[in-house]
Amino acid sequence: MAGTNQDQHRQNENIVENRELSIWEALIPVIALVGMLAYNVYVFGDDALSGSNQFVLLLGGAVAAIVGFFNKVPYKQMLKEVAENVKSTTGALLILLMVGALAGTWLISGIIPAMIYYGLQILNPTIFLAACVIICAIISIATGSSWTTAATVGIALIGIGNALGISLGMTAGAVLSGAYFGDKLSPLSDTTNLAPAMAGGELFDHIKYMLWTTVPTVTVTLLVFIIIGLNIDTSGEADVDAILSSIDTSFNINGWLFIVPVVVVALIVKKTPPLAALLVGTLLGAVFALIFQPEVVAGITGAKDLNFQTAYKGILKAITVNTTIPTENELLADLFSAKGMSGMLGTIWLIVCAMVFGGIMDGIGALSRITKGLLSMAKSTFSLFASTVGSCLALNVTASDQYLAIVVPGKMFSKAYEDKGLAPENLSRTLEDSGTVTSVLIPWNTCGAYHSGVLGVSVAEYFVYAIFNWLSPIMTLIFAALNIKIKKLVSPSGN
């Protein structure tokens, strides 16, 4: 995921159990939340994430707290779990702020416009979506982070797709499919390390075993995007020359600008904390803006000449608030704007409210009860896999956090897999196939909120096109149903 080093925290955290809580009581807050969110989205549409969904999540938390009070759960216990949940997202929230800052300096320095400029000349609508998957997969494997991939090359690809007249939902779906393929298989990814740790397996055994379900899933994903590309009807192809001319007029475009993203990717590969890497990228973007785009920086402040004061003001405005570069080309209006750190505050608000709901659900023992209810239905090998998938999906919806979607089922199901003579790789693979990749499909999940905010595309728009993400749990169930590559435990003697 984001590389926020929360895996150790999640691995060691205590899962609250409440034996007096019934499965139906545990489901009351979930049913209430889903119902309220559904109606809220019906009323507000795309504006639901502007604030009303956040309050609905708090109302869902209130319903969970009422259930807790009726089951004699102390208020302090619920509040403690909320505090732990919010604390665990600190790294992610800071990364969000830094992504906003990076987007601002990468715009005014010409880095993002340069990516779009050269990308438009290389990529055409026929191969664009499939290329998005491959490019993002490579970057994500190298960095171990779907979040960093989306915040850097993903933003540029969204711009290129928009300029080509391709649906933003399609482009975002392709970006996220590739980003999560790489994140899932990278040994640098925290979730890839967390899953085998929860299941009791080894990292590289886990990665090798995941290939059996992951390669077919990404192959199908690529084939679908190739078919879409061959049949796509775009409106932007004829305007490419005009777009290139407008970019060239507004910015000093040259290959030196790519030094900054290369440095950021190199830092991530060298296991530099993402927050530090993004900060370096932001500051380098500011330096390159002053070197290559002095007129743009001065123009942000309304000044004609660049001096120390206007340079300082222009850079700080790009980092912190909404910045727009004037252009006569309407197609570039959205591409030439960035919201800075302030543009991430709505997403941060959503994550905090989601953590309140998830924390109270954990505090009253509802998460544990729901998982145990699913486990009790696991009579056969297939039903055990299905229960694991269902548990991961349920926790992504209710706890709003992919780490909990790995940790809770991992702890609850590990003994069941062992009792059925199944190797831990079966559990760790299923946790990743259903916990890691589906988190981005839930609007109020930390991952869904993050990627929607960073890419500027709602979950509803990219859901269908995030093919790799929703196909992964289906693929793992197909393998389980057909008994394909279901690894058995090996006795110490090797028999």
Beta strands, then each sheet from edge to edge (+ up, - down):
strand 1: 323-324
strand 2: 337-338
sheet 1: 1+ 2-
end
